[in-house]
Amino acid sequence: MTDKHFLTLSAAFAGFKTVLDTYFFSDWQFVLFLIIMIMVDTALGTYRAWKKKNLESRAWARLFEKLLLYGAVLIMSHVLIRFPISGSATGLFDWVDDVLYCAIMVREALSIFENVGEIKPDLLPAWILARLKKFDESGQFKDLM
C-alpha cells in the first residue's frame, strides 16, 4: 500500500470514527469491559451446560440476541445523553449512562454468579448474589453497598 492510499484510508477511517462517536456510541472502554464480562459468562455457561450434558445451539443464538440488544441499549443511551436542542445538550438524561451501564454489568455479574453457583454451589458468598439481585430489582445504588 502506498503512502497516498494509507492517508486516504486513514482519513476515511477518522471520518467514520467521528460520525460513530458523535451519533452512535463513544465509550469504547466500557464496551471492552462488557465484552470481557460476556466472554466470562459465556464460557461459564457453556462449561455448566457441558457438565450437565445439556449443550444446545440455542444458547449461542441467545448470545447473538444479547449482543444485539445490549448494542441497541448502549446506542439509545448515547443518543439520549448527547442529542442537542438548539445546539446544546439538554443534560436531562445525564443519569442514564450510569444507571444503564451499571444495570448491564450487574446483569452480567448475576449471570456469572449463577453459573458459578451451579458449577460449585458454596464457592461464593450468597450475600453478594443477594445484593446484586436487589440492585437488579430496585435500580438503587444503595442496594449495592
Secondary structure, DSSP 4 states (H G I P E B T S, - for coil): --HHHHHHHHHHHHHHHHHIIIII---HHHHHHHHHHHHHHHHHHHHHHHHTT---HHHHHHHHHHHHHHHHHHHHHHHHHH-EETTEE--TTHHHHHHHHHHHHHHHHHHHHHHHHHHSTTSS-HHHHHHHHHHHHH--GGGG-
